[in-house]
């Protein structure tokens, strides 16, 4: 390494420590976010229907009540 090994190897070590720290921090944040999401989903109650689905079902119900046939 041309006499620069005393600088290069510590630089690699510092980079490895920083990358490992970033990995640990990211995994902790991911787990916390997943736990928050799970808690929010659990406290939400039943899911609401999509507005478009509800409108289609309503229209189909009105057509059936009015005697309109498909075809």
SVG drawing of the C-alpha trace seen along z (x, -y; Angstrom):
<svg xmlns="http://www.w3.org/2000/svg" viewBox="-89 -8 95 18">
<polyline fill="none" stroke="black" stroke-width="0.4" points="0.0,0.0 3.0,-2.2 3.4,-3.2 -0.2,-4.4 -1.6,-1.2 -1.7,-3.1 -4.3,-5.5 -6.1,-3.1 -7.0,-0.3 -8.4,-2.6 -10.5,-4.3 -11.9,-1.0 -12.7,-0.2 -14.4,-3.5 -16.5,-3.0 -17.5,0.5 -18.5,-0.8 -20.6,-3.6 -22.3,-1.2 -23.1,1.2 -24.5,-1.6 -26.7,-2.8 -27.9,0.8 -28.8,1.1 -30.5,-2.3 -32.5,-1.5 -33.7,1.9 -34.7,0.3 -36.7,-2.4 -38.3,0.2 -39.4,2.3 -40.8,-0.7 -42.7,-1.8 -44.1,1.7 -45.3,1.8 -46.9,-1.7 -48.6,-0.6 -49.9,2.6 -51.3,0.7 -53.0,-1.8 -54.5,0.9 -55.8,2.7 -57.4,-0.4 -59.1,-1.4 -62.1,0.8 -63.8,2.3 -62.5,1.1 -64.7,-1.3 -65.7,-0.5 -64.2,-2.2 -66.4,-5.1 -66.5,-3.7 -67.4,-0.2 -70.2,-1.6 -71.5,-3.7 -71.5,-0.7 -73.3,1.5 -75.8,-1.3 -76.5,-1.7 -76.8,2.1 -79.3,2.1 -81.4,-0.7 -81.3,1.1 -82.5,4.3 -85.2,2.5 -86.4,0.7 -86.5,4.0 -83.7,3.0 -82.1,6.1 -78.5,6.4 -77.9,7.4"/>
</svg>
